Amino acid sequence: RPLKIEPTAFSSDKTHLLLLKRRFGSSWVYSSKLTTFYLDVLTEIRSTSTTFEHKNALATGVG
């Protein structure tokens, strides 16, 4: 089992490894609000030890 390693805090001048975009007209534009919200949810899941063990999850648009 891997060791539990605390995440490194992101500094505001670094680009996230994940960038979420919103549809704007016929193009897609980066949304810092969506990206931050999504990363905050992932951090909350990790910090509360939420697990998806023995549960079904549907991941869409990940292919």
PDB file of N, CA, C and O in Angstrom:
ATOM      1  N   ARG A   1       0.852  -1.178   0.000  1.00  0.00           N
ATOM      2  CA  ARG A   1       0.000   0.000   0.000  1.00  0.00           C
ATOM      3  C   ARG A   1       0.895   1.236   0.000  1.00  0.00           C
ATOM      4  O   ARG A   1       1.858   1.302   0.764  1.00  0.00           O
ATOM      5  N   PRO A   2       0.586   2.215  -0.848  1.00  0.00           N
ATOM      6  CA  PRO A   2       1.434   3.411  -0.904  1.00  0.00           C
ATOM      7  C   PRO A   2       1.360   4.227   0.382  1.00  0.00           C
ATOM      8  O   PRO A   2       0.360   4.208   1.099  1.00  0.00           O
ATOM      9  N   LEU A   3       2.429   4.931   0.647  1.00  0.00           N
ATOM     10  CA  LEU A   3       2.457   5.821   1.798  1.00  0.00           C
ATOM     11  C   LEU A   3       1.550   7.010   1.543  1.00  0.00           C
ATOM     12  O   LEU A   3       1.395   7.449   0.403  1.00  0.00           O
ATOM     13  N   LYS A   4       0.952   7.530   2.603  1.00  0.00           N
ATOM     14  CA  LYS A   4       0.110   8.721   2.463  1.00  0.00           C
ATOM     15  C   LYS A   4       1.027   9.939   2.454  1.00  0.00           C
ATOM     16  O   LYS A   4       1.761  10.190   3.409  1.00  0.00           O
ATOM     17  N   ILE A   5       0.970  10.676   1.374  1.00  0.00           N
ATOM     18  CA  ILE A   5       1.815  11.855   1.222  1.00  0.00           C
ATOM     19  C   ILE A   5       0.925  13.078   1.161  1.00  0.00           C
ATOM     20  O   ILE A   5      -0.052  13.104   0.412  1.00  0.00           O
ATOM     21  N   GLU A   6       1.255  14.088   1.942  1.00  0.00           N
ATOM     22  CA  GLU A   6       0.479  15.321   1.927  1.00  0.00           C
ATOM     23  C   GLU A   6       0.719  16.059   0.618  1.00  0.00           C
ATOM     24  O   GLU A   6       1.851  16.113   0.139  1.00  0.00           O
ATOM     25  N   PRO A   7      -0.328  16.627   0.036  1.00  0.00           N
ATOM     26  CA  PRO A   7      -0.165  17.340  -1.234  1.00  0.00           C
ATOM     27  C   PRO A   7       0.618  18.630  -1.060  1.00  0.00           C
ATOM     28  O   PRO A   7       0.613  19.245   0.006  1.00  0.00           O
ATOM     29  N   THR A   8       1.280  19.016  -2.113  1.00  0.00           N
ATOM     30  CA  THR A   8       1.988  20.282  -2.122  1.00  0.00           C
ATOM     31  C   THR A   8       0.996  21.377  -2.458  1.00  0.00           C
ATOM     32  O   THR A   8       0.213  21.243  -3.399  1.00  0.00           O
ATOM     33  N   ALA A   9       1.022  22.448  -1.703  1.00  0.00           N
ATOM     34  CA  ALA A   9       0.095  23.557  -1.964  1.00  0.00           C
ATOM     35  C   ALA A   9       0.457  24.232  -3.275  1.00  0.00           C
ATOM     36  O   ALA A   9       1.632  24.394  -3.603  1.00  0.00           O
ATOM     37  N   PHE A  10      -0.560  24.620  -4.015  1.00  0.00           N
ATOM     38  CA  PHE A  10      -0.341  25.343  -5.260  1.00  0.00           C
ATOM     39  C   PHE A  10      -0.141  26.811  -4.949  1.00  0.00           C
ATOM     40  O   PHE A  10      -0.888  27.400  -4.167  1.00  0.00           O
ATOM     41  N   SER A  11       0.854  27.389  -5.555  1.00  0.00           N
ATOM     42  CA  SER A  11       1.012  28.823  -5.416  1.00  0.00           C
ATOM     43  C   SER A  11       0.192  29.479  -6.514  1.00  0.00           C
ATOM     44  O   SER A  11      -0.044  28.869  -7.557  1.00  0.00           O
ATOM     45  N   SER A  12      -0.240  30.695  -6.298  1.00  0.00           N
ATOM     46  CA  SER A  12      -1.142  31.354  -7.244  1.00  0.00           C
ATOM     47  C   SER A  12      -0.488  31.640  -8.587  1.00  0.00           C
ATOM     48  O   SER A  12      -1.190  31.896  -9.566  1.00  0.00           O
ATOM     49  N   ASP A  13       0.838  31.604  -8.658  1.00  0.00           N
ATOM     50  CA  ASP A  13       1.501  31.896  -9.930  1.00  0.00           C
ATOM     51  C   ASP A  13       1.759  30.641 -10.759  1.00  0.00           C
ATOM     52  O   ASP A  13       2.367  30.725 -11.827  1.00  0.00           O
ATOM     53  N   LYS A  14       1.312  29.491 -10.291  1.00  0.00           N
ATOM     54  CA  LYS A  14       1.513  28.235 -11.024  1.00  0.00           C
ATOM     55  C   LYS A  14       0.245  27.862 -11.782  1.00  0.00           C
ATOM     56  O   LYS A  14      -0.863  28.156 -11.334  1.00  0.00           O
ATOM     57  N   THR A  15       0.411  27.222 -12.915  1.00  0.00           N
ATOM     58  CA  THR A  15      -0.719  26.743 -13.693  1.00  0.00           C
ATOM     59  C   THR A  15      -1.140  25.378 -13.171  1.00  0.00           C
ATOM     60  O   THR A  15      -0.296  24.513 -12.935  1.00  0.00           O
ATOM     61  N   HIS A  16      -2.436  25.183 -12.992  1.00  0.00           N
ATOM     62  CA  HIS A  16      -2.941  23.892 -12.538  1.00  0.00           C
ATOM     63  C   HIS A  16      -2.713  22.840 -13.618  1.00  0.00           C
ATOM     64  O   HIS A  16      -2.650  23.159 -14.805  1.00  0.00           O
ATOM     65  N   LEU A  17      -2.591  21.597 -13.199  1.00  0.00           N
ATOM     66  CA  LEU A  17      -2.459  20.500 -14.151  1.00  0.00           C
ATOM     67  C   LEU A  17      -3.801  20.180 -14.797  1.00  0.00           C
ATOM     68  O   LEU A  17      -3.855  19.507 -15.826  1.00  0.00           O
ATOM     69  N   LEU A  18      -4.858  20.652 -14.205  1.00  0.00           N
ATOM     70  CA  LEU A  18      -6.203  20.440 -14.720  1.00  0.00           C
ATOM     71  C   LEU A  18      -6.820  21.798 -15.012  1.00  0.00           C
ATOM     72  O   LEU A  18      -6.852  22.671 -14.145  1.00  0.00           O
ATOM     73  N   LEU A  19      -7.303  21.973 -16.215  1.00  0.00           N
ATOM     74  CA  LEU A  19      -7.935  23.232 -16.603  1.00  0.00           C
ATOM     75  C   LEU A  19      -9.329  22.927 -17.138  1.00  0.00           C
ATOM     76  O   LEU A  19      -9.465  22.278 -18.175  1.00  0.00           O
ATOM     77  N   LEU A  20     -10.357  23.385 -16.446  1.00  0.00           N
ATOM     78  CA  LEU A  20     -11.725  23.174 -16.906  1.00  0.00           C
ATOM     79  C   LEU A  20     -12.163  24.364 -17.745  1.00  0.00           C
ATOM     80  O   LEU A  20     -11.830  25.513 -17.453  1.00  0.00           O
ATOM     81  N   LYS A  21     -12.920  24.059 -18.799  1.00  0.00           N
ATOM     82  CA  LYS A  21     -13.368  25.107 -19.713  1.00  0.00           C
ATOM     83  C   LYS A  21     -14.884  25.114 -19.806  1.00  0.00           C
ATOM     84  O   LYS A  21     -15.542  24.108 -19.543  1.00  0.00           O
ATOM     85  N   ARG A  22     -15.430  26.272 -20.187  1.00  0.00           N
ATOM     86  CA  ARG A  22     -16.864  26.447 -20.427  1.00  0.00           C
ATOM     87  C   ARG A  22     -17.075  26.793 -21.883  1.00  0.00           C
ATOM     88  O   ARG A  22     -16.216  27.394 -22.528  1.00  0.00           O
ATOM     89  N   ARG A  23     -18.207  26.411 -22.381  1.00  0.00           N
ATOM     90  CA  ARG A  23     -18.555  26.750 -23.757  1.00  0.00           C
ATOM     91  C   ARG A  23     -18.949  28.223 -23.804  1.00  0.00           C
ATOM     92  O   ARG A  23     -19.791  28.666 -23.023  1.00  0.00           O
ATOM     93  N   PHE A  24     -18.355  28.969 -24.702  1.00  0.00           N
ATOM     94  CA  PHE A  24     -18.659  30.385 -24.884  1.00  0.00           C
ATOM     95  C   PHE A  24     -18.852  30.615 -26.373  1.00  0.00           C
ATOM     96  O   PHE A  24     -17.886  30.741 -27.125  1.00  0.00           O
ATOM     97  N   GLY A  25     -20.113  30.667 -26.792  1.00  0.00           N
ATOM     98  CA  GLY A  25     -20.389  30.754 -28.223  1.00  0.00           C
ATOM     99  C   GLY A  25     -20.000  29.454 -28.893  1.00  0.00           C
ATOM    100  O   GLY A  25     -20.489  28.385 -28.529  1.00  0.00           O
ATOM    101  N   SER A  26     -19.118  29.551 -29.873  1.00  0.00           N
ATOM    102  CA  SER A  26     -18.672  28.343 -30.577  1.00  0.00           C
ATOM    103  C   SER A  26     -17.299  27.871 -30.110  1.00  0.00           C
ATOM    104  O   SER A  26     -16.725  26.959 -30.705  1.00  0.00           O
ATOM    105  N   SER A  27     -16.767  28.482 -29.055  1.00  0.00           N
ATOM    106  CA  SER A  27     -15.441  28.079 -28.574  1.00  0.00           C
ATOM    107  C   SER A  27     -15.498  27.740 -27.086  1.00  0.00           C
ATOM    108  O   SER A  27     -16.526  27.913 -26.430  1.00  0.00           O
ATOM    109  N   TRP A  28     -14.388  27.263 -26.580  1.00  0.00           N
ATOM    110  CA  TRP A  28     -14.260  26.903 -25.174  1.00  0.00           C
ATOM    111  C   TRP A  28     -13.262  27.847 -24.524  1.00  0.00           C
ATOM    112  O   TRP A  28     -12.195  28.107 -25.080  1.00  0.00           O
ATOM    113  N   VAL A  29     -13.608  28.367 -23.333  1.00  0.00           N
ATOM    114  CA  VAL A  29     -12.713  29.276 -22.614  1.00  0.00           C
ATOM    115  C   VAL A  29     -12.444  28.718 -21.219  1.00  0.00           C
ATOM    116  O   VAL A  29     -13.325  28.135 -20.587  1.00  0.00           O
ATOM    117  N   TYR A  30     -11.218  28.908 -20.754  1.00  0.00           N
ATOM    118  CA  TYR A  30     -10.798  28.443 -19.438  1.00  0.00           C
ATOM    119  C   TYR A  30     -11.633  29.120 -18.352  1.00  0.00           C
ATOM    120  O   TYR A  30     -11.883  30.324 -18.409  1.00  0.00           O
ATOM    121  N   SER A  31     -12.059  28.336 -17.366  1.00  0.00           N
ATOM    122  CA  SER A  31     -12.828  28.861 -16.242  1.00  0.00           C
ATOM    123  C   SER A  31     -12.073  28.601 -14.943  1.00  0.00           C
ATOM    124  O   SER A  31     -12.028  27.471 -14.458  1.00  0.00           O
ATOM    125  N   SER A  32     -11.484  29.652 -14.385  1.00  0.00           N
ATOM    126  CA  SER A  32     -10.767  29.487 -13.119  1.00  0.00           C
ATOM    127  C   SER A  32     -11.743  29.135 -12.000  1.00  0.00           C
ATOM    128  O   SER A  32     -11.387  28.409 -11.072  1.00  0.00           O
ATOM    129  N   LYS A  33     -12.978  29.646 -12.082  1.00  0.00           N
ATOM    130  CA  LYS A  33     -13.985  29.352 -11.060  1.00  0.00           C
ATOM    131  C   LYS A  33     -14.330  27.862 -11.044  1.00  0.00           C
ATOM    132  O   LYS A  33     -14.353  27.248  -9.977  1.00  0.00           O
ATOM    133  N   LEU A  34     -14.599  27.275 -12.212  1.00  0.00           N
ATOM    134  CA  LEU A  34     -14.908  25.842 -12.281  1.00  0.00           C
ATOM    135  C   LEU A  34     -13.712  24.992 -11.864  1.00  0.00           C
ATOM    136  O   LEU A  34     -13.863  24.009 -11.139  1.00  0.00           O
ATOM    137  N   THR A  35     -12.523  25.376 -12.328  1.00  0.00           N
ATOM    138  CA  THR A  35     -11.316  24.623 -11.997  1.00  0.00           C
ATOM    139  C   THR A  35     -11.077  24.631 -10.494  1.00  0.00           C
ATOM    140  O   THR A  35     -10.813  23.586  -9.899  1.00  0.00           O
ATOM    141  N   THR A  36     -11.168  25.810  -9.878  1.00  0.00           N
ATOM    142  CA  THR A  36     -10.953  25.926  -8.435  1.00  0.00           C
ATOM    143  C   THR A  36     -11.999  25.136  -7.660  1.00  0.00           C
ATOM    144  O   THR A  36     -11.667  24.450  -6.694  1.00  0.00           O
ATOM    145  N   PHE A  37     -13.261  25.229  -8.077  1.00  0.00           N
ATOM    146  CA  PHE A  37     -14.332  24.491  -7.409  1.00  0.00           C
ATOM    147  C   PHE A  37     -14.076  22.987  -7.469  1.00  0.00           C
ATOM    148  O   PHE A  37     -14.194  22.295  -6.457  1.00  0.00           O
ATOM    149  N   TYR A  38     -13.727  22.481  -8.645  1.00  0.00           N
ATOM    150  CA  TYR A  38     -13.473  21.051  -8.830  1.00  0.00           C
ATOM    151  C   TYR A  38     -12.292  20.586  -7.972  1.00  0.00           C
ATOM    152  O   TYR A  38     -12.368  19.545  -7.320  1.00  0.00           O
ATOM    153  N   LEU A  39     -11.206  21.355  -7.975  1.00  0.00           N
ATOM    154  CA  LEU A  39     -10.037  20.984  -7.175  1.00  0.00           C
ATOM    155  C   LEU A  39     -10.352  21.048  -5.683  1.00  0.00           C
ATOM    156  O   LEU A  39      -9.840  20.235  -4.913  1.00  0.00           O
ATOM    157  N   ASP A  40     -11.186  22.001  -5.262  1.00  0.00           N
ATOM    158  CA  ASP A  40     -11.599  22.075  -3.859  1.00  0.00           C
ATOM    159  C   ASP A  40     -12.408  20.846  -3.454  1.00  0.00           C
ATOM    160  O   ASP A  40     -12.238  20.323  -2.353  1.00  0.00           O
ATOM    161  N   VAL A  41     -13.291  20.382  -4.345  1.00  0.00           N
ATOM    162  CA  VAL A  41     -14.078  19.176  -4.062  1.00  0.00           C
ATOM    163  C   VAL A  41     -13.160  17.964  -3.941  1.00  0.00           C
ATOM    164  O   VAL A  41     -13.330  17.147  -3.037  1.00  0.00           O
ATOM    165  N   LEU A  42     -12.191  17.842  -4.843  1.00  0.00           N
ATOM    166  CA  LEU A  42     -11.242  16.719  -4.758  1.00  0.00           C
ATOM    167  C   LEU A  42     -10.447  16.775  -3.457  1.00  0.00           C
ATOM    168  O   LEU A  42     -10.198  15.741  -2.837  1.00  0.00           O
ATOM    169  N   THR A  43     -10.049  17.969  -3.045  1.00  0.00           N
ATOM    170  CA  THR A  43      -9.313  18.128  -1.788  1.00  0.00           C
ATOM    171  C   THR A  43     -10.185  17.726  -0.605  1.00  0.00           C
ATOM    172  O   THR A  43      -9.709  17.068   0.320  1.00  0.00           O
ATOM    173  N   GLU A  44     -11.455  18.116  -0.626  1.00  0.00           N
ATOM    174  CA  GLU A  44     -12.377  17.744   0.447  1.00  0.00           C
ATOM    175  C   GLU A  44     -12.575  16.231   0.505  1.00  0.00           C
ATOM    176  O   GLU A  44     -12.599  15.650   1.591  1.00  0.00           O
ATOM    177  N   ILE A  45     -12.714  15.594  -0.648  1.00  0.00           N
ATOM    178  CA  ILE A  45     -12.862  14.139  -0.695  1.00  0.00           C
ATOM    179  C   ILE A  45     -11.643  13.468  -0.073  1.00  0.00           C
ATOM    180  O   ILE A  45     -11.779  12.529   0.711  1.00  0.00           O
ATOM    181  N   ARG A  46     -10.452  13.950  -0.423  1.00  0.00           N
ATOM    182  CA  ARG A  46      -9.231  13.366   0.110  1.00  0.00           C
ATOM    183  C   ARG A  46      -9.104  13.604   1.610  1.00  0.00           C
ATOM    184  O   ARG A  46      -8.739  12.694   2.354  1.00  0.00           O
ATOM    185  N   SER A  47      -9.400  14.818   2.057  1.00  0.00           N
ATOM    186  CA  SER A  47      -9.187  15.153   3.465  1.00  0.00           C
ATOM    187  C   SER A  47     -10.200  14.489   4.393  1.00  0.00           C
ATOM    188  O   SER A  47      -9.918  14.305   5.577  1.00  0.00           O
ATOM    189  N   THR A  48     -11.369  14.129   3.879  1.00  0.00           N
ATOM    190  CA  THR A  48     -12.372  13.458   4.710  1.00  0.00           C
ATOM    191  C   THR A  48     -12.334  11.944   4.535  1.00  0.00           C
ATOM    192  O   THR A  48     -13.182  11.227   5.067  1.00  0.00           O
ATOM    193  N   SER A  49     -11.355  11.470   3.793  1.00  0.00           N
ATOM    194  CA  SER A  49     -11.178  10.036   3.533  1.00  0.00           C
ATOM    195  C   SER A  49     -12.411   9.406   2.887  1.00  0.00           C
ATOM    196  O   SER A  49     -12.731   8.246   3.147  1.00  0.00           O
ATOM    197  N   THR A  50     -13.095  10.173   2.048  1.00  0.00           N
ATOM    198  CA  THR A  50     -14.232   9.637   1.303  1.00  0.00           C
ATOM    199  C   THR A  50     -13.726   8.569   0.349  1.00  0.00           C
ATOM    200  O   THR A  50     -12.688   8.742  -0.291  1.00  0.00           O
ATOM    201  N   THR A  51     -14.445   7.482   0.253  1.00  0.00           N
ATOM    202  CA  THR A  51     -14.032   6.401  -0.622  1.00  0.00           C
ATOM    203  C   THR A  51     -15.197   5.983  -1.514  1.00  0.00           C
ATOM    204  O   THR A  51     -16.362   6.131  -1.146  1.00  0.00           O
ATOM    205  N   PHE A  52     -14.870   5.467  -2.670  1.00  0.00           N
ATOM    206  CA  PHE A  52     -15.881   4.952  -3.582  1.00  0.00           C
ATOM    207  C   PHE A  52     -15.868   3.426  -3.595  1.00  0.00           C
ATOM    208  O   PHE A  52     -16.418   2.801  -4.502  1.00  0.00           O
ATOM    209  N   GLU A  53     -15.240   2.835  -2.588  1.00  0.00           N
ATOM    210  CA  GLU A  53     -15.182   1.384  -2.484  1.00  0.00           C
ATOM    211  C   GLU A  53     -16.597   0.823  -2.335  1.00  0.00           C
ATOM    212  O   GLU A  53     -17.402   1.334  -1.557  1.00  0.00           O
ATOM    213  N   HIS A  54     -16.882  -0.232  -3.090  1.00  0.00           N
ATOM    214  CA  HIS A  54     -18.187  -0.904  -3.093  1.00  0.00           C
ATOM    215  C   HIS A  54     -19.315   0.005  -3.584  1.00  0.00           C
ATOM    216  O   HIS A  54     -20.477  -0.205  -3.234  1.00  0.00           O
ATOM    217  N   LYS A  55     -18.982   1.009  -4.387  1.00  0.00           N
ATOM    218  CA  LYS A  55     -19.980   1.912  -4.956  1.00  0.00           C
ATOM    219  C   LYS A  55     -19.784   1.967  -6.457  1.00  0.00           C
ATOM    220  O   LYS A  55     -18.687   1.722  -6.960  1.00  0.00           O
ATOM    221  N   ASN A  56     -20.840   2.285  -7.164  1.00  0.00           N
ATOM    222  CA  ASN A  56     -20.757   2.465  -8.609  1.00  0.00           C
ATOM    223  C   ASN A  56     -20.628   3.949  -8.903  1.00  0.00           C
ATOM    224  O   ASN A  56     -21.299   4.776  -8.286  1.00  0.00           O
ATOM    225  N   ALA A  57     -19.762   4.279  -9.848  1.00  0.00           N
ATOM    226  CA  ALA A  57     -19.593   5.674 -10.245  1.00  0.00           C
ATOM    227  C   ALA A  57     -19.616   5.755 -11.762  1.00  0.00           C
ATOM    228  O   ALA A  57     -19.042   4.909 -12.448  1.00  0.00           O
ATOM    229  N   LEU A  58     -20.271   6.759 -12.269  1.00  0.00           N
ATOM    230  CA  LEU A  58     -20.341   6.983 -13.705  1.00  0.00           C
ATOM    231  C   LEU A  58     -19.470   8.186 -14.044  1.00  0.00           C
ATOM    232  O   LEU A  58     -19.701   9.290 -13.551  1.00  0.00           O
ATOM    233  N   ALA A  59     -18.477   7.964 -14.880  1.00  0.00           N
ATOM    234  CA  ALA A  59     -17.597   9.047 -15.322  1.00  0.00           C
ATOM    235  C   ALA A  59     -17.868   9.280 -16.800  1.00  0.00           C
ATOM    236  O   ALA A  59     -17.611   8.407 -17.629  1.00  0.00           O
ATOM    237  N   THR A  60     -18.381  10.446 -17.126  1.00  0.00           N
ATOM    238  CA  THR A  60     -18.709  10.742 -18.520  1.00  0.00           C
ATOM    239  C   THR A  60     -17.728  11.751 -19.096  1.00  0.00           C
ATOM    240  O   THR A  60     -17.209  12.611 -18.384  1.00  0.00           O
ATOM    241  N   GLY A  61     -17.486  11.635 -20.376  1.00  0.00           N
ATOM    242  CA  GLY A  61     -16.607  12.585 -21.049  1.00  0.00           C
ATOM    243  C   GLY A  61     -15.149  12.457 -20.679  1.00  0.00           C
ATOM    244  O   GLY A  61     -14.406  13.436 -20.747  1.00  0.00           O
ATOM    245  N   VAL A  62     -14.725  11.270 -20.288  1.00  0.00           N
ATOM    246  CA  VAL A  62     -13.337  11.090 -19.862  1.00  0.00           C
ATOM    247  C   VAL A  62     -12.520  10.266 -20.855  1.00  0.00           C
ATOM    248  O   VAL A  62     -11.400   9.858 -20.549  1.00  0.00           O
ATOM    249  N   GLY A  63     -13.064  10.025 -22.020  1.00  0.00           N
ATOM    250  CA  GLY A  63     -12.391   9.152 -22.978  1.00  0.00           C
ATOM    251  C   GLY A  63     -11.645   9.841 -24.058  1.00  0.00           C
ATOM    252  O   GLY A  63     -11.047   9.185 -24.911  1.00  0.00           O
TER     253      GLY A  63
END
